[in-house]
Amino acid sequence: QAQLVESGGGLAQAGGSLRLSCTGSGGKFGSYAMGWFRQAPGKEREFVAALGWASGITIYEDSVKGRFTVSRDDAETALYLQMNGLKPEDTAVYYCAGSDRITWPLQKGESYYNTWGRGTQVTVSE
């Protein structure tokens, strides 16, 4: 499994935007599905969004629907999370994850994903 590395985190004001990227050390991803998770201080890690790598099908956690968009590049070497309309409650460490397990529908549970990045901090101020 490739090592995943997130980037693009930082500080944003409420209503602002950030774009997170996830790349792998092995170049082109060989995953069946890729996802984004986040963990806020004092809370458990939670699902944010996922993308079926070949199908392009996406799923989102309810609180980010209409604000966040998960996508990949055409070369299949990067996963993105475009975050618009940021809110203070979006403050968290964001993790990229991948899975080579074939299943349907796309999974939201952490246990499905078997490769993880170390995370990137996103902080949204009032």
FENPE-V739315 format. One record per residue. N is the residue number from 1. RES is the residue in one small letter. PSI is psi in whole degrees, 0 to 359 (none if undefined). BURIAL is I if it has 9 or more other ideal C-beta (glycine too) atoms within 8 Angstrom, else O. D_FIRST is the distance of its C-alpha to the first C-alpha in Angstrom with 2 decimals. Layout:
# FENPE-V739315
<<N;RES;PSI;BURIAL;D_FIRST> <N;RES;PSI;BURIAL;D_FIRST>>
This chain:
# FENPE-V739315
<<1;q;137;O;0.00> <2;a;151;I;3.77> <3;q;136;I;6.48> <4;l;140;I;8.96> <5;v;122;I;12.61> <6;e;152;I;15.61> <7;s;168;I;19.03> <8;g;356;I;22.43> <9;g;170;I;23.67> <10;g;202;O;27.19> <11;l;133;O;30.66> <12;a;155;I;32.30> <13;q;155;O;35.61> <14;a;134;I;36.10> <15;g;350;O;36.17> <16;g;188;O;34.01> <17;s;151;I;30.65> <18;l;153;I;27.30> <19;r;117;I;24.28> <20;l;146;I;20.83> <21;s;152;I;17.98> <22;c;123;I;14.22> <23;t;161;I;12.37> <24;g;149;I;8.98> <25;s;340;O;9.01> <26;g;12;I;7.89> <27;g;238;O;10.85> <28;k;133;O;11.11> <29;f;141;I;8.97> <30;g;23;O;8.20> <31;s;155;I;8.81> <32;y;324;I;12.11> <33;a;149;I;13.10> <34;m;147;I;12.73> <35;g;166;I;15.08> <36;w;136;I;17.07> <37;f;166;I;18.54> <38;r;153;I;21.22> <39;q;115;I;23.04> <40;a;158;O;26.65> <41;p;129;O;28.58> <42;g;6;O;29.73> <43;k;163;O;27.89> <44;e;157;O;24.94> <45;r;139;O;21.81> <46;e;155;I;22.45> <47;f;142;I;21.01> <48;v;305;I;21.96> <49;a;158;I;20.64> <50;a;156;I;18.13> <51;l;127;I;17.72> <52;g;120;I;17.18> <53;w;318;I;15.23> <54;a;322;O;17.51> <55;s;331;O;20.54> <56;g;2;O;20.80> <57;i;140;O;22.22> <58;t;152;I;22.17> <59;i;152;O;23.23> <60;y;152;I;24.53> <61;e;145;I;25.90> <62;d;322;O;29.67> <63;s;346;O;30.46> <64;v;355;I;28.48> <65;k;134;O;29.55> <66;g;349;O;31.53> <67;r;322;O;30.40> <68;f;148;I;26.62> <69;t;126;I;24.83> <70;v;138;I;21.14> <71;s;174;O;20.30> <72;r;162;I;18.03> <73;d;162;O;19.16> <74;d;333;O;20.28> <75;a;356;O;17.92> <76;e;34;O;14.97> <77;t;359;I;13.52> <78;a;145;I;14.72> <79;l;142;I;15.51> <80;y;156;I;18.90> <81;l;104;I;21.14> <82;q;121;I;24.78> <83;m;113;I;26.91> <84;n;162;O;30.66> <85;g;42;O;33.53> <86;l;145;I;31.88> <87;k;155;O;33.55> <88;p;327;O;33.80> <89;e;355;O;32.08> <90;d;353;I;28.90> <91;t;123;I;28.65> <92;a;170;I;25.42> <93;v;127;I;22.12> <94;y;132;I;19.78> <95;y;141;I;16.08> <96;c;143;I;13.45> <97;a;151;I;11.11> <98;g;155;I;9.02> <99;s;137;I;9.27> <100;d;11;I;8.86> <101;r;129;O;12.15> <102;i;121;O;15.20> <103;t;161;I;18.07> <104;w;133;O;21.13> <105;p;181;O;22.23> <106;l;144;I;19.46> <107;q;144;I;18.80> <108;k;346;I;19.89> <109;g;143;O;19.09> <110;e;324;O;16.57> <111;s;341;O;15.76> <112;y;330;I;14.35> <113;y;131;I;11.42> <114;n;4;O;8.56> <115;t;133;I;6.79> <116;w;147;I;9.72> <117;g;179;I;11.48> <118;r;350;O;14.59> <119;g;157;I;17.04> <120;t;137;I;19.99> <121;q;133;I;23.58> <122;v;125;I;25.82> <123;t;125;O;29.49> <124;v;121;I;32.15> <125;s;160;O;35.76> <126;e;none;O;38.86>>
